[in-house]
Amino acid sequence: MTNLSSLIKSLRDIMRNDAGINGDAQRIEQIIWILFLKVYAAKEETWDLEEEDYQSILPVNCRWDAWAHDDGKGGAMTGDELLAFVNDTLFPTLRTLPVTKETPVRQAIVPTMFAEANQYMKDGVLLRQVVNVIDSIDLEDYDEIHALGDIYENILRELQSAGSAGEFYTPRAVTDFMADHIEPKASEKVADFACGTGGFLVSWLKKLQTQEQTAATIEAIGQSTFGIEKKQFPYMLAITNMLLHGIDAPQIVHGNALTNNVLDYTEADAFDKILMNPPYGGHEKPDVQGHFPEDLRDSETADLFLVLILYRLKQNGRAAVVLPDGFLFGNDNTKVNIKKKLLDECNLHTVIRLPASVFAPYTSISTNLLFFDKTEPTKETWFYRLDMPEGYKHFSKTKPMQRAHFAPCDAWWQNRTVIPDADVEGAFQANVYTRQQIEDGGWNLDLCGYPTVEEEILSPAETIRAFHERRDALNAKIDTRLAKIEALLGGAEK
């Protein structure tokens, strides 16, 4: 069995010497397209054994054994020859493989994977070394495949510190907690409309795979697990992630989920469960906003995704969504309209505030988990603030959040009670508010209690962003109080 624990270190050490690799994001992308072809080759061996008439979509010279496998006899391509083959033959061929509507998904994913993939390495000898490390993985060994899944998770975790690429990765502790409390069932269809690396879908699958053990059932679950990802890099990561978790034909679409008119969706386009961490802080152009009703149009990406969820969640369906503080306290007309629609059409039963450093070092923006079901209008909403675990000042790359850190919230979830704040008089760690109280408060959902102070040194940009966020929250509260005062004065004058 390959020593997979040292695999990533070996790849990092090799790539560090290549002039074409600049930063973690490029290194990860380079690893992923090679790993994808290795995993795909193993899948094709299985399909060929199981199906009499299986035909590979790959030309013979582009199959793993033809160009990547080194049998140790000195015939494997390396140096300039390997570099020329990869750049001038492999990539152009895989990008232009013929695909029709009849092409099976498991084959159509290959040209889509390589449509915008990049080959960064400039040294053919180093490229051969990287390929050899990945070729050494024995994908016929069950334990090794399982271990590779863990290694892949470590690769994805590194995205949090890979600059802007961190937006594609949601910590596994968060995706697992949300999947657990949305209660997956094998008969249901689940979706993530901005799936990034596929973390929510994998948490969903892993939860179900502990219940259902047959390969046929797992594949059926895969066919009901749907994702959309706009950007090529995370799309590649998500496809490979699904393959590594036993899904031979991943239902992952490369595209923008916001470019269809939401009024055109019918019950046939709806899902039983939706798990998401929408991109936030981004701004959509007017042509994208035009796909939404006028009173719900907003340039803020996260707001539009929440509206999309409301249109694509089945009756009696359930959703769990990550949203920034800006949505909770926002009081402009569009945000208020979206909140009204959410509380009118769904039961927003729970809001969990996360510690600010959960997504560090990518961002320190405070985030919240919203759980709601499309059953009846909201009557009351519980709010719970998850504090930092004992012994932690803040989460970091070396001390990331773990699923066990949600234990206090798990216990409270089953037996909900009001919890006064131990340090701030008159404040709460957990409390419940009626729909009328929320409406009277100007539709402010920023009711999760005072966040605990975390000792964290922020970059200048993050400091400014955090300041703007706190100022906006304060302004929203001031506006709400002023509106109440003006209403009272207006009533007195009459």
PELINRA-V140475 format. One record per pair of residues at least 4 apart in sequence whose C-alpha atoms are under 8 Angstrom apart, sorted by the first residue. I is the first residue (numbers start at 0). GAP is how many residues later the second one is. D is the distance in Angstrom with one decimal. If there is no record, write none. Layout:
# PELINRA-V140475
I,GAP,D  I,GAP,D
This chain:
# PELINRA-V140475
0,136,7.8  0,137,7.0  0,140,7.8  0,143,6.8  1,134,6.7  1,135,5.9  1,136,7.1  1,142,7.5  2,4,6.7  3,4,7.6  3,133,7.9  3,140,7.9  3,143,7.1  3,144,7.0  3,147,7.2  4,146,7.3  5,4,6.2  6,4,6.3  6,126,7.1  7,4,6.1  7,143,7.8  7,147,7.8  8,4,6.1  9,4,6.3  9,123,7.7  10,4,6.1  10,119,6.0  10,122,7.3  11,4,6.0  11,15,7.6  12,4,7.2  13,4,7.3  13,112,6.4  13,115,7.3  13,116,6.9  14,6,6.6  14,12,7.1  14,106,7.9  14,111,7.2  14,115,7.8  15,5,7.2  16,109,7.9  17,103,6.3  17,104,6.5  17,105,6.2  17,108,7.0  18,102,7.2  18,103,6.5  18,104,7.7  19,100,5.2  19,101,4.8  19,102,5.3  20,5,6.0  20,6,6.1  20,99,5.9  20,100,6.1  21,4,6.1  21,5,7.3  22,4,6.4  22,139,7.3  23,4,6.0  23,134,7.6  23,135,7.4  23,138,5.4  24,4,6.2  24,134,6.8  24,137,5.5  24,138,7.8  24,140,6.5  25,4,6.1  25,94,7.2  26,4,6.3  27,4,6.1  27,127,7.0  28,4,6.6  28,88,7.8  28,89,7.4  28,204,6.8  29,4,6.7  29,88,7.2  29,89,6.3  29,90,6.7  29,91,7.9  30,4,6.0  31,4,5.8  31,204,7.2  31,205,6.7  31,208,7.5  32,4,6.4  32,81,7.9  32,84,7.5  32,203,7.4  33,4,6.4  33,97,7.0  33,100,7.6  34,4,6.1  34,99,6.5  34,205,8.0  35,4,5.9  35,204,5.7  36,4,6.0  36,27,6.7  37,4,6.6  37,26,6.5  37,96,7.4  37,97,6.9  38,4,6.3  38,100,7.4  38,201,7.9  38,204,7.5  38,205,7.6  39,4,6.1  40,4,6.4  40,22,7.1  40,23,6.1  41,4,6.6  41,97,6.6  41,98,7.8  42,4,6.3  42,205,7.5  43,4,5.9  43,12,7.3  44,4,6.3  45,4,6.2  46,4,5.9  46,7,6.8  47,4,6.9  47,5,7.8  47,6,5.5  47,7,7.8  55,51,7.8  56,40,7.4  56,50,6.2  57,4,6.1  57,5,6.2  57,36,7.6  57,39,7.8  58,4,6.7  59,6,7.0  60,5,5.5  60,6,6.8  61,4,6.5  61,5,6.6  61,28,6.0  62,4,6.8  63,4,5.1  63,5,6.2  64,4,4.9  66,9,7.1  66,10,6.8  67,8,7.4  67,9,7.8  67,63,6.4  67,64,7.5  67,67,7.4  68,7,7.2  68,63,7.3  68,66,6.3  69,4,7.8  69,5,7.5  69,6,5.3  69,62,6.9  69,65,7.9  70,4,7.8  70,5,7.5  71,4,7.8  76,4,6.1  76,5,5.0  76,51,7.6  77,4,4.6  77,5,7.3  77,46,5.8  77,47,5.5  77,49,7.7  77,50,5.5  78,4,6.3  78,44,6.8  78,45,3.8  78,46,4.4  78,47,7.9  78,48,7.9  78,49,7.4  79,4,5.9  79,43,7.7  79,44,5.4  79,45,7.8  80,4,6.2  80,43,7.5  81,4,6.2  81,42,5.9  81,45,8.0  81,46,7.4  82,4,6.1  82,39,7.4  82,40,7.3  82,41,4.9  82,44,7.6  83,4,5.5  83,5,7.5  84,4,5.1  84,5,6.1  85,4,4.7  85,5,6.1  86,4,5.9  86,5,7.5  86,32,7.3  87,4,6.4  88,4,5.9  89,4,6.1  90,4,6.1  90,23,7.0  91,4,6.4  92,4,6.2  93,16,6.8  93,17,5.3  93,20,6.4  94,15,7.9  94,16,4.7  94,17,7.2  94,19,5.3  94,20,5.2  95,15,6.4  96,14,5.9  98,4,5.8  98,9,6.1  102,4,6.7  102,5,6.1  103,4,6.1  104,4,6.1  104,144,5.5  104,145,7.3  104,146,7.7  105,4,7.8  105,142,6.2  105,143,4.4  105,144,7.1  107,4,6.8  108,4,5.9  108,130,7.9  109,4,6.5  110,4,5.9  111,142,7.6  112,4,6.8  112,119,7.6  112,122,7.5  112,123,5.6  112,126,7.9  113,4,7.9  114,117,8.0  115,116,6.2  116,115,7.0  116,116,7.1  120,5,8.0  120,6,6.6  121,5,8.0  122,4,6.2  123,4,6.2  124,4,6.5  125,4,6.3  126,4,6.2  127,4,6.1  128,4,6.3  129,4,6.5  130,4,5.9  131,4,6.1  132,4,7.4  136,7,7.5  137,6,6.5  137,7,7.6  138,5,6.6  138,6,5.7  139,4,7.9  139,5,7.6  140,4,6.3  141,4,6.3  142,4,6.1  143,4,6.0  144,4,6.4  144,99,7.5  145,4,6.8  146,4,6.3  147,4,6.0  147,96,7.9  148,4,6.3  148,92,7.9  148,95,6.2  148,96,7.3  149,4,6.5  150,4,6.4  151,4,6.3  151,89,7.7  152,4,6.1  153,4,6.5  154,4,7.3  155,4,7.9  155,13,6.9  155,41,7.5  156,12,7.1  156,14,7.2  157,4,6.6  157,239,7.9  158,4,7.6  158,6,5.8  158,7,4.8  158,9,7.6  158,10,6.5  159,5,7.1  159,6,4.1  159,7,7.4  159,9,6.6  159,199,7.2  159,200,7.0  159,201,6.3  159,202,5.3  159,237,7.6  160,4,8.0  160,5,6.3  160,199,7.9  160,200,5.8  160,201,5.9  160,236,7.4  161,4,5.8  161,200,7.8  162,199,6.6  163,198,7.2  164,4,7.9  165,196,5.4  166,112,7.2  166,195,7.1  167,27,7.9  167,28,4.6  167,29,6.1  167,66,6.3  168,27,6.4  168,28,6.2  168,30,7.3  169,4,6.9  169,5,6.8  169,29,6.8  169,107,7.4  169,189,7.4  170,4,6.6  170,187,7.6  170,188,7.1  170,230,7.3  171,4,5.9  171,27,6.8  171,31,7.7  171,230,7.8  171,231,7.6  172,4,6.1  172,228,6.3  172,229,5.1  172,230,4.2  172,231,8.0  173,4,6.2  173,229,7.2  174,4,6.0  174,24,6.5  174,25,5.2  174,28,6.1  175,4,6.0  175,24,7.4  175,27,5.3  175,28,7.7  175,227,7.1  176,4,6.4  176,226,6.8  176,229,7.4  177,4,6.2  177,97,7.5  177,142,6.3  178,4,6.5  178,5,6.9  178,21,7.2  178,24,6.2  178,25,5.6  178,28,7.6  178,96,7.5  179,4,7.3  179,27,7.3  181,91,7.6  181,136,6.8  181,137,7.0  181,138,6.9  183,4,7.5  183,20,6.5  183,23,7.1  183,24,6.6  183,89,8.0  184,23,6.9  185,22,6.5  185,26,7.9  185,35,6.1  186,34,7.7  187,36,6.9  187,83,7.8  187,84,5.7  187,85,7.2  188,35,4.7  188,36,6.0  188,37,7.6  188,82,5.4  188,83,5.3  188,84,6.4  189,11,7.9  189,34,6.4  189,35,5.2  189,36,6.1  189,81,5.8  189,82,6.0  189,83,4.7  189,84,5.5  189,85,7.4  190,10,7.7  190,34,6.1  190,35,4.7  190,36,5.6  190,80,6.6  190,82,6.6  190,83,4.9  190,84,6.4  191,8,7.3  191,9,7.3  191,34,6.6  191,35,4.9  191,36,6.6  191,82,6.0  191,83,5.5  191,84,5.3  192,34,5.6  192,35,4.8  192,36,6.9  192,64,5.9  192,83,7.0  192,85,7.9  192,112,7.9  193,33,7.0  193,34,5.4  193,35,5.0  193,36,7.1  193,63,7.3  193,82,6.9  193,83,7.3  193,84,6.1  193,85,7.5  194,4,7.3  194,5,7.3  194,6,7.8  194,32,5.6  194,33,5.8  194,34,5.5  194,43,7.5  194,81,7.1  194,82,7.8  195,33,5.9  195,38,5.0  195,39,6.5  195,41,7.8  195,42,6.6  196,37,5.0  196,38,6.6  196,39,7.8  196,40,5.0  196,41,4.2  196,42,8.0  196,44,7.2  197,4,6.2  197,29,7.5  197,39,7.5  197,40,4.5  197,41,7.7  197,43,6.7  197,44,7.4  198,4,6.2  198,39,7.8  199,4,6.2  199,75,6.3  199,76,7.1  200,4,6.1  200,24,6.8  200,25,7.8  200,26,7.7  200,74,7.9  201,4,6.0  201,39,7.6  201,40,7.0  201,43,7.3  202,4,6.1  203,4,6.4  204,4,5.9  204,16,7.5  204,17,7.7  204,40,7.9  205,4,6.4  206,4,7.2  207,4,6.1  208,4,6.0  208,9,6.7  211,5,6.6  211,6,6.9  212,4,7.2  212,5,7.1  213,4,6.3  214,4,6.2  215,4,6.2  216,4,6.2  217,4,6.2  217,28,7.3  217,29,7.4  218,4,6.4  218,27,7.4  218,28,5.9  218,29,7.3  219,4,6.7  220,4,6.4  221,25,5.6  221,27,7.5  221,28,6.7  221,29,7.3  222,26,7.5  222,27,7.3  222,28,6.4  223,27,7.9  224,25,8.0  224,26,6.4  225,24,7.9  225,25,5.1  225,26,5.9  226,24,6.4  226,25,4.6  226,26,6.2  227,24,5.6  227,25,4.7  227,26,5.9  227,27,6.2  227,28,7.0  227,29,6.5  228,5,7.2  228,6,5.7  228,23,7.4  228,24,6.3  228,25,5.2  228,26,5.6  228,27,6.6  228,28,7.7  229,5,7.4  229,24,5.7  229,25,4.5  229,26,4.7  229,27,7.6  230,4,6.2  230,23,7.2  230,24,7.4  231,4,6.2  231,22,7.2  232,4,6.5  233,4,6.0  234,4,6.2  234,17,7.7  234,19,6.4  235,4,6.3  236,4,6.0  237,4,6.2  237,14,7.6  238,4,6.3  238,11,6.4  238,13,6.8  239,4,6.2  240,4,6.4  241,4,6.6  241,5,5.4  241,6,7.7  241,8,6.2  242,4,5.0  242,5,5.7  242,6,7.7  242,7,7.1  257,30,6.5  257,33,7.4  257,46,7.5  257,47,7.3  257,50,7.5  258,29,5.8  258,32,6.6  259,4,7.8  259,31,6.0  260,4,7.6  260,29,7.8  260,30,4.2  260,31,6.3  261,29,6.2  261,30,6.0  261,46,6.5  261,49,6.4  262,29,7.5  262,30,7.9  262,48,7.7  264,4,5.8  264,5,7.7  264,46,7.0  264,47,7.0  265,4,6.9  265,46,7.9  266,45,7.7  266,47,6.7  268,43,6.4  269,41,7.6  269,42,4.4  269,43,5.2  269,44,5.1  270,41,6.3  270,42,5.2  270,43,5.3  270,46,7.0  271,41,6.4  271,42,5.4  271,43,8.0  271,44,7.5  271,45,4.5  271,46,6.5  272,40,7.0  272,41,7.9  272,44,5.6  272,45,5.0  272,46,5.5  273,35,7.4  273,39,7.0  273,44,6.6  273,45,4.7  273,46,6.5  273,47,7.9  274,44,5.9  274,45,5.1  274,46,5.9  275,44,6.6  275,45,4.9  275,46,6.4  276,44,5.8  276,45,4.7  276,46,7.0  277,23,7.4  277,24,5.3  277,27,6.3  277,43,7.6  277,44,6.8  277,45,7.3  278,22,6.3  278,23,5.7  279,20,7.0  279,21,5.8  279,22,4.9  279,43,7.6  279,44,7.2  280,19,6.6  280,20,7.0  280,21,7.6  281,17,7.9  281,18,5.9  281,19,5.4  281,20,7.8  282,16,4.8  282,17,4.9  282,18,5.6  283,4,6.2  283,5,6.7  283,14,7.9  283,15,4.8  283,16,6.5  283,17,6.1  284,4,6.4  284,14,6.8  285,4,6.0  285,13,7.6  286,4,7.3  288,8,5.5  288,9,6.5  288,10,6.8  288,15,7.8  289,4,7.6  289,7,7.3  291,4,6.4  291,5,5.8  291,12,7.9  292,4,6.3  294,39,6.1  294,42,6.8  295,8,7.8  295,11,7.4  295,38,5.4  295,39,7.7  295,41,6.4  295,42,6.1  296,7,7.1  296,37,6.6  297,5,6.7  297,6,6.5  297,36,6.5  297,37,8.0  298,5,7.7  299,4,6.7  300,4,6.4  301,4,6.4  301,21,7.0  302,4,6.5  302,24,7.3  302,32,7.4  302,35,7.7  303,4,6.2  304,4,6.2  305,4,6.4  306,4,6.6  306,31,6.9  307,4,6.2  308,4,5.8  309,32,7.1  312,4,5.8  312,5,7.3  312,6,7.6  312,61,7.2  313,4,8.0  313,60,7.0  314,59,5.4  314,60,6.5  315,57,6.3  315,58,4.8  315,59,4.8  316,56,5.6  316,57,5.4  316,58,7.5  317,53,7.6  317,54,5.9  317,55,4.1  317,56,6.3  318,51,8.0  318,52,5.8  318,53,5.5  318,54,6.1  319,49,6.7  319,50,5.6  319,51,4.5  319,52,6.6  320,48,5.6  320,49,5.2  320,50,6.6  321,45,6.6  321,46,5.6  321,47,4.7  321,48,6.4  322,4,6.7  322,44,5.6  322,45,5.3  322,46,6.4  322,47,7.3  323,4,7.2  323,41,6.9  323,42,5.9  323,43,4.3  323,44,6.0  324,4,6.4  324,40,7.7  324,41,5.8  324,42,5.8  324,43,6.8  324,121,7.1  324,144,7.8  325,4,5.5  325,143,7.0  325,146,7.8  325,147,7.4  326,8,6.9  327,116,6.0  327,117,4.5  327,118,5.0  328,114,7.8  328,115,4.9  328,116,5.8  328,117,5.3  328,144,5.9  328,147,6.3  328,148,7.9  329,5,6.1  329,6,7.4  329,114,7.1  329,142,7.9  329,143,7.5  329,146,6.6  330,4,6.1  330,5,5.7  330,111,7.2  330,112,7.2  330,113,7.2  330,145,6.3  331,4,6.2  332,4,6.1  333,4,6.2  334,4,6.2  335,4,6.1  335,107,6.4  336,4,6.2  337,4,6.1  338,4,6.2  338,104,7.0  339,4,5.8  339,103,7.8  340,4,5.9  340,5,8.0  341,4,5.5  341,5,7.8  341,6,7.4  342,4,6.3  342,5,6.3  342,34,5.7  342,35,5.0  342,92,7.9  343,32,7.7  343,33,4.7  343,34,6.5  344,29,6.4  344,30,7.6  344,31,6.3  344,32,5.2  344,33,7.8  345,26,6.3  345,27,5.5  345,28,4.4  345,29,6.0  345,30,5.5  345,31,5.1  345,32,6.1  346,25,5.3  346,26,5.3  346,27,6.3  346,28,6.4  346,29,5.6  346,30,5.2  346,31,4.1  346,32,7.2  347,22,7.3  347,23,6.1  347,24,4.2  347,25,6.8  347,30,5.7  347,32,7.6  347,33,6.0  348,22,6.3  348,23,5.7  348,24,7.9  348,29,7.2  348,31,6.6  348,32,4.6  348,33,6.0  349,19,8.0  349,20,6.0  349,21,5.2  349,22,7.0  349,31,5.6  349,32,4.8  349,33,5.9  349,34,7.8  350,17,6.6  350,18,5.6  350,19,4.7  350,20,6.4  350,30,7.4  350,31,6.3  350,32,4.9  350,33,6.4  350,97,7.4  351,16,5.4  351,17,4.9  351,18,6.6  351,31,6.0  351,32,4.9  351,33,5.8  351,34,6.9  351,96,7.1  352,13,7.7  352,14,6.3  352,15,4.4  352,16,6.4  352,30,7.8  352,31,6.3  352,32,4.8  352,33,5.9  352,95,6.1  353,4,7.0  353,12,6.9  353,13,5.8  353,14,5.7  353,15,7.5  353,31,6.7  353,32,5.5  353,33,7.4  354,11,6.8  354,12,7.6  354,31,6.5  354,32,6.2  354,33,6.4  354,96,7.2  354,97,7.5  355,4,7.9  355,8,5.3  355,9,6.1  355,10,4.6  355,11,6.9  355,98,7.7  356,4,7.4  356,6,7.5  356,7,5.4  356,8,7.9  356,9,7.8  356,37,5.9  356,38,5.4  356,39,7.3  356,97,7.9  357,6,7.7  357,37,6.0  357,38,7.9  357,42,7.4  357,43,6.4  358,4,5.7  358,5,6.5  359,4,5.8  359,35,6.8  359,36,5.9  359,37,7.4  360,35,6.6  360,36,7.2  362,99,7.2  363,98,6.9  363,102,7.4  364,100,7.8  364,101,6.6  364,104,7.9  377,57,6.3  378,55,5.8  378,56,5.2  379,52,6.8  379,53,5.5  379,54,4.1  379,55,5.3  380,51,5.6  380,52,5.5  380,53,6.4  380,54,7.3  381,48,7.3  381,49,5.8  381,50,4.3  381,51,6.5  382,46,8.0  382,47,5.5  382,48,5.4  382,49,6.1  382,64,6.5  382,65,5.0  383,25,7.7  383,45,5.8  383,46,4.3  383,47,6.8  383,64,5.5  383,65,7.5  384,44,5.2  384,45,6.3  384,63,5.4  384,64,6.3  384,65,7.9  384,66,7.1  385,20,7.5  385,22,7.8  385,23,6.8  385,43,7.8  386,64,7.5  386,65,6.3  387,4,6.3  387,5,7.2  387,6,7.1  387,64,7.4  387,66,7.9  388,16,6.3  392,61,5.6  392,62,5.5  392,63,7.6  393,60,5.6  393,61,6.3  393,62,6.5  394,4,5.5  394,5,5.1  394,6,6.1  395,4,5.2  395,5,8.0  400,4,6.7  401,4,7.7  402,4,7.7  405,4,6.1  406,4,6.2  407,4,6.2  408,4,5.9  409,4,6.8  410,4,6.7  411,4,5.2  411,5,7.2  416,13,7.2  416,14,7.4  417,10,7.5  417,11,7.8  417,12,5.2  417,13,4.8  417,14,7.1  418,9,5.8  418,10,5.4  418,11,4.8  418,12,6.6  419,6,7.4  419,7,6.1  419,8,4.2  419,9,5.8  419,10,6.9  420,4,6.9  420,5,7.5  420,6,5.3  420,7,4.4  420,8,5.1  420,28,7.9  423,4,8.0  426,22,6.2  426,23,7.2  427,20,7.6  427,21,5.3  427,22,7.6  428,19,6.8  428,20,5.4  428,21,7.6  429,18,6.8  429,19,7.2  430,17,7.6  432,4,6.1  432,5,6.7  433,4,6.4  434,4,6.2  435,4,6.0  436,4,6.1  437,4,6.7  437,5,5.2  437,6,6.3  437,7,7.0  438,4,4.9  438,5,7.8  440,39,6.7  441,38,5.9  457,4,5.7  457,5,5.7  458,4,6.1  459,4,6.3  460,4,6.2  461,4,6.0  462,4,6.1  463,4,6.3  464,4,6.2  465,4,6.2  466,4,6.0  467,4,6.0  468,4,6.3  469,4,6.2  470,4,6.1  471,4,6.1  472,4,6.4  473,4,6.2  474,4,6.0  475,4,6.3  476,4,6.3  477,4,6.1  478,4,6.1  479,4,6.4  480,4,6.3  481,4,6.0  482,4,6.1  483,4,6.2  484,4,6.2  485,4,5.9  486,4,6.1  487,4,6.1  488,4,6.2  489,4,6.5
